[in-house]
């Protein structure tokens, strides 16, 4: 969760980010607005809406040189893709899991986690070509319509997820299209097969990183797909062109420095306790609940998915009651909601104001409180009837808010991708010990397309992770 000072989130936006909402409790879903993607214009319109929500809620990586590199690869393939009236754009999403997806209208996203995993420009080109194919072939439109439920718990990011998910036939088509585009643009189409092997190996690892939805959550995997990519590469005719990166070291240099795993500026979990270093607070969620941390909210979903407790930033200020009034007159009114009760209180020594609300879709209460010139809000929300069975937990989470201890501040470290030279015959274990590699051997092997028992050659470039104490930018 990266909370910018002055941000004003939309009503219950955090709940949609956490994937919590319609149809989870077996009750009828609210009326939907079906959007039928008939034309390129429809693709561009729906994609633009989903892109804004997704980028706000997940964040993008601020690396202009790497961004330019991704764009250059993508644009080199566009002349060989089916002509469309929309413009393509390429973005690096701030997600630790290896992932890539396309929204309607040519919005192509590659996660930083995927960029740390690919081992050649050929692999990266095939992945980008795969996503260009999804957009160019209008695979979203091939599903005919999308259920755009307007429940406040399921707009924005969930909608984006629906638009970026495809069936196996479409995935196979995109595999084929991605390899063809890469080959026509002068890259080795075998990069698709080697990438699939790496992403499959990474998916089998337990690394301790945040298990966000990754590539194979929206891209169904099978041994048949990997084999098909290998066979297709062997039969595709292509003429090599110079890579955009000058050589393999230059390629690795472009991704060097990317964060590995969770970015500490988003906050971290220690058990069920959430810690945020930049904003200097801690919050304890119920044991056994599903913990989620996204770009502008952090929360926990109850077993069964019928309730959520989550925190987000309401905006700058020191008057919780005034912020509650703004919420009631704007966001709550827009959702046809009502206030059932309200009261002033203290959270420890912090001034707070609590309102109990209902809308056609939810029941619950929201506690606004002031801390360090910012107003936060903690929401305890149910979609399955009265909030009573969750009220105690919601109050306990709210009472748990406090500043970090010095020992908690010391827990914050950032691990970044570094490139080192191997020595002749050196094992990964010996290389890791010599270079202070923070990653386990299995992860190091996968990141470098090696086996755990591999021995490196003299001068071979190897990706490792190096950790250092995380210090907030304004410290």
N, C-alpha and C positions, 0 to 999 in steps of 0.2 A: 504494500500500500504506500503510494507516494502521495502525500496530501499537500497540495500547493496552497500557500496562504492566499485567501481571497477566492478560492474555488467555491462555487455554489452548485452542489449536485442537484439533480432533478429528483422528484419524489421517488423514494424507495429504489433509487438506481442501483444501490449495492445489491439488492436482492436479485435483480435480473442478471447481474454480473456473476453471482454465485450459482446460477443455473437452477434457481429455486422457483417453482411456480406451477403453471397451469397443468391440470390433469394429474398431478402427482398423488392426490388423495382419493382418486376414484370418483370425485364429484364432477358434475358437468362443467366444462370449461366455459368461460364467458364468451360472448359473441366475438367472432373473428372478422378481420378485414383481409379478404383474400386478394393477393396481388398476383395477377397473371402477367408473366413476362412475355409479351408478344413481340416486342421490337428491341433493337439496340438501345433506343431511348429509354425504354422501361428498365433494361439492364443497368444503364448508367444512373438512372434516378434511384433505384432501389440499392444499388451498390454504394452510391455516395452516402446515403443515409446510414447503411450498415457500417461503412468505413469510419464515419465520424464517431459513431458509438463505440466501435471496437478500439479505435486508437485512443480515445479518451479513457477507456476502462482498462486497457492493457498496456498502453504506452508504446512508443517507438524508440529505437536506439538512435542516439544523437552522435553519428559518426559520418560526417560529410564525405570523406574519402571512400569509406566502405560502401556508403549509399550510392555514390557515383559508379563504383565498380559493379554493383548489382544491376544498376540501370543500364550500363553499357553492355553487359551480357544479354540482358533481356531485349534491348533494342536491336541488337545484331540479329536476333531471330525473328523479329516482327515482320520483315518483308516476306518471309516464307509462311506466315500464318494466314488463315482465312481473313479477308478484309472485313473490318468492322468500322462503324462510324464513331465509336467511342475511342478515347485515348487511353493507352495503358499507363499505369503508374506502378512503381516497384518500391516496396517498403521493407524495413527490417523491424520486426515486432519484438518487443522486449519480453521474450518468453524463454525460459531456461530449457524446456523440453524441445527436442528436435521436431520441427513442424514447418509446414508450408501449406498455403491455401490460396484460393482465388475467390473473390467476390464477383458478382455480376458487374459488368461494366469495365472490366480490365484492371481491377484492383488486386495486385499480386503481393503476397506477404511471405517473407522468409524469416524464421525465428533466429535469434542469435544462437540458440542451442543447436540448430541445424548447421549454421555456419561454422561452429567449432568442430562439428563431426565430419563434414566433407573433407576429402583429402586430395581433390584435384579440381581444376576448373571444368574438366569434362563432367564430373559428377554434378557440380553446381549448375552447369548449363542444362543438363538433362532435367534436373528438378524444376528449374525455372521454366523450361520448355513444357514440362508436364502441366504446370499451372497456367501457362499461356493457352494451352490447348483447352483446358476447362473453360476459360473465358471466351476464347475464339469460337469454340464449338457450341457455346451457349448451353452448357450442360445443366445450368440452373433452370433455364427455360424448359429443358427436356423433362423436368419434373412437373411442368405445367403450372402449378400454383403453390404458393407457400402460405401456410396458416399463420397470419400475422396477428396473433391474439394480443388484445390491448390490455390484458391484465397488467397492472403496474409491476407485477413481479416477473414479467416475461416479455419485455421489449428490449430492443437494443442488442446486447451481446448474444442472447439466446437466438435472436433472429439471425444474427450473423452466422452463428454456428449451423443453423438450419440451411442457410444459403450456401455454405461451404462444404456440405456433406454430399457425397455422391455414391451411387451404386457401383457394384463390381464391374459391370459392363462399361460404365463411363470411366472408371479408373483404368481399365485395360486400354480403352481408347486413348486416354490421356498419356499412359505409358508409351504407347505407340507414337502418338503425336509428338510427345516430348523428345523421344529419340530421333524422330525424323527431323524436327526443327533443329536440334543440336547438330545433327549430321550435315544438314544443308548449310548451316552456318559455320561448319568447319571444326566441330568438336567430336570427340570419339563417343559414339552412341553406347559403347560398353559402360560408360560412366553410370548409366541407370542401374545396371545389374550390380556393380560394386557398391553403389550407394544403398541399394536395398539390403545387401548383405550387412553393411555397417549399421543401418538403422534397425535391422532385426536383432543384431547382437546387442546394441545399446538398449533396446526394449526389454531384453532379458536380464539386464543388470539391476541390482538394487544398490543405488548409489547414495541414498540418503537425501537426494535433491527433491525439491517439490515435484510431486507427480501430477503435473498439469496435463491436460489432454495433448497428446502428441500426434505425430504424423499418421500412425496407423489407427488412431481413434477415428479419423475422418477419411483415411485412405486404406480400405480393407486390404489385408495382406494375405498372401498365400504362396507356397512354394512354386505353384504353377506360374504365378505372375513373375517371380524372379527368374524362373527358367525361360519363360517366354521372352523376357528382356534380353537374356543372354543369347538366345537363338536369333532374335531379331537383329541384335548388334552384329552378329557374324554374317548376316545376309544383306545388311544395308551397305550400299556403296557411298563413300564419302571421300572428300578431298580435304586433308588437314589444312587448316589455316593457323596462322600465328595466334597463340593465346593472348588475351589482354594482359595477363600477368606475364612478366618477362621470363620467369622460370618458377620452379617449385618453391624456392625460398621466397620469391616475391609474392606468390600466392599465399603462403603462410603468413607473411608479414601483414597482409591486408586484414587477416582475422585475429592477429596477435593483439592481446590486450582486452579481448571481449571477456565479460564476466562469465564464469562457469557456475552453474547452479543458481540458487536464489540470489538476487541482488540485495545486499543488506540495506540499501536505501529504502527498500520496500518494507522493511521490518522482517523479523524472524520469529519463529515459534520455538519455545523451549517447553516441550510437553504440550500442555493446553494453554500455556501462558504466552501471549503475544507481546513482543518487545519492539518498540520503535525508537531507534537511536536519535534520528534527526529531531523528532518532536518530543523526545524524552518522556515517554509514558509506557506503562505496562497494563495489560488487561488479561484477566483469567477467564477462559471459556469453560463450559461444562465438560467433564470427562466423557468420552464416548461419542461426542458429537463430531461431525465431519468439519474439519478446519479448512477454511479457504482464505487466501490472501491475494487480492487483486490490486490493480493499479490505484483505485480510489476508494477501496473499502476492505475491511477485514471482518470476518464473521465465522459463525458456526451453525451448521444445519443439524436439526434434531434427527435422531434415528427415525427412519420412516419418511423424512422429508416434509413433515407437516408444520414445522416452525423454524424460525431463524432468529438468531440474535447477532446483530452486526453494528459496527461503528463506522462512521464516516465524518468528514469535516463539513460543518454547516456554513462556515465563513468566518471572517474576522469579527472581533467584537468582545465585549465583556458583559453583555446583558442577555442571559439565556431566555428570559420571558419575551423580550422583543424579537429574538430570532424565532421563537415558537409562534409568535403572532404572524410573522412573515410567512412561515411555513403553512399555517392554517389558511391564511387569506390567498395564498397562491397555489402551492402544490396540492394541499388537501382539498381545496375547493375544486380544483381542476379534475380531481378524481371522484368528485361527488361524495366526499367523505364528511364525517361529523366528529366533533369533539364530545366525548362522553363524560369527561372529568378532567380537572387540571389542578396542580398544586405547586407551590414553591417548596424547595427542600435544599439540603446540602449533601454533596458527595464528598465525604470527609470535610474539608474546609472550603470546598469549591461551591460557589453559588450555582443552583440548578433549577430547572423548571420541567415538570413532567405533564404530558397530555396523554389521555387515553382516547384512542381513535377507532372508528370503524369506517370502512368503505364497502362498496358492493362485493369486494373480493377478499378483504382481510379484516382482522381484528387485532388490536395490540396496543402498546404504549411506546412513546418516544420520550427519552430523557435528554434535554438540552443542558449543557453545562459549560462554564467558562474555565479555560486553562491557558495560561501564557498568551493572552491577547487573542485567543481563538475560541470559537464556539464549536464544540463537538456535539454529535447526537448519537445515542445508542438506541437502536430499535429492537423491540421484542415483538415479533409478528407471527400470527397464526393464520392459516387458511382453512383450518379444519374445525372451526367453531370457536367457542370461548377461549380466551387466552389464559384462563385460570391455571391450568396444569403447567404452564410454562412461566407464569408470572414470577414465582420465587427464583427461578434460575436467572431470569432477566434482571431482577433487582440485585442478585448476587454478583452478576457480571458487572453491572454498573458500579456497585460499591467497591469492586476490586481495582478500579482505575487509580493509578498512582504513578509518581515519577520513578525512573529507573534507579536501581542501586548501582554503586560503583562496580560491583562484581558483574552485574548484568551488562553494563557498558563494555566490559572487557570481552564479552562473548562475540561482539560484532567483528567479523573478519570478511574480507572480500577476496575471493579466489579468481585469478585472471589467467587466461591462456598465455603461456610463454613458449617460445621456440628455443630449443637448445640443440647442440651438436652431440651426437653419439660418438663413442670410441669403438674401435674395432673389436668385435666379439663381445661387447658389453651386454649384459642381460638387462631387462627392463628394471629388475629389482636394484641392480647396482647403479644404473643410470638415475633411478628415482632417488636413491640415497645420496648420490653425489650432487644432484641438482636441487635438493630439497623439494621434491615433487609432492604436492599436497594430495594428489589423486591416488586412489588405490590402483593396483596393477591391472585389474580387469578393465577399469575405465580407461587407463592409459593405453592399453592394448587396442581397445576398440577405437579410440580417437585417432590412432595412428594406423589403423588397418593392419594390426599385427596380432600375433598370438601371445599369450602370457609368457610362454617359454621362448619367445623369439630373442635373437641376439642381433644387435644393430651393426651396421657397417661404419667404418671410419668416416666421419664427417656427415653422417646421415642426420637430417633434421627431424627432431622429435617434439611433439606437442606435449607439454606438461602443464600443471597448474601450480601457481605460486600464490600463497595467501599472505595478507598483511592486515594489520589492525585497521578497521574501518573508522575513518574520521569524517564526520559530517562536513559538508562544504563550507558552511558558515561558521565553523568552530574556529 
